């Protein structure tokens, strides 16, 4: 068995950080994000009270620690669900046009019979920064980076034949020391790959509308051009297939960044702003249903855990 999903930082991350600050990752195209029911089975925490307690949170109650950034207890144990191990195949597909790439990815994402773990369309020129796979990233081409179940490769290629896409890389997935895996060019590692050589960029976190995904991607491109380079991650949200976006933004000023955010929201794309400190302002569409503020009063009444992170919390002095 293997974890249903993992972040692109799998090789360096700790599972507690994934539960406390993660939202999804490699596998979310099939299983959704961390906040989906069943994706955190249980959590055992220690409270920060005058007399500390050990509390086990199971089922929906475990969401009290999800994306709370350590404000709602010291996480000691996480119980996470598993899925049967699949022989995965890493695939890179090049497209002349980014929109064609997104359309194809949406078709594959919606094809429930095709087993997949990763579908990440990324706009040129971002792929020129993928040094480990640069020979497979043709100049001027937008890319799909994907992990497809070995038993589904033939079906994947059949769907691809009706598009203008070309496979430039196909290999059995390896996750071994000394070799950068393909998934380290997806999710927020995509931004990291570009930051290695270009420090003038930043990023946003988005959720595209499931019923007008391609149209909203087009709108954003028309509005911002190459000031905003789009990068999507297909993900299930509340049972509906859509895409999370981690667009790369050419940074000019804080004022301009908020203009870009407003532009995305005008296109119906929700933003979770990574450039703020507090839980309430940064999470937005990623908020969980659990009463995290109320639970914090119970387990950390003096506000000693990650102080200042939860803006609405008033410590009991």
CORNOR-V852478 format. One record per run of one state. SS is the DSSP state (h for helix, s for strand, l for the rest). FROM is the first residue (numbers start at 0). LEN is the number of residues. If there is no record, write none. Layout:
ss & from & len
SS & FROM & LEN
SS & FROM & LEN
This chain:
ss & from & len
l & 0 & 1
s & 1 & 2
l & 3 & 2
s & 5 & 1
l & 6 & 8
h & 14 & 7
l & 21 & 4
s & 25 & 1
l & 26 & 1
h & 27 & 4
l & 31 & 10
s & 41 & 5
l & 46 & 7
s & 53 & 5
h & 58 & 6
l & 64 & 9
s & 73 & 6
l & 79 & 2
s & 81 & 2
l & 83 & 4
s & 87 & 8
l & 95 & 2
h & 97 & 13
l & 110 & 5
s & 115 & 7
l & 122 & 3
h & 125 & 4
l & 129 & 1
h & 130 & 6
l & 136 & 5
s & 141 & 8
h & 149 & 11
l & 160 & 5
s & 165 & 7
l & 172 & 9
h & 181 & 4
l & 185 & 2
h & 187 & 8
l & 195 & 5
s & 200 & 3
l & 203 & 1
s & 204 & 3
l & 207 & 5
h & 212 & 15
s & 227 & 2
l & 229 & 1
s & 230 & 7
l & 237 & 2
s & 239 & 6
l & 245 & 2
s & 247 & 3
l & 250 & 3
h & 253 & 13
l & 266 & 3
s & 269 & 3
l & 272 & 6
h & 278 & 8
l & 286 & 5
h & 291 & 8
l & 299 & 18
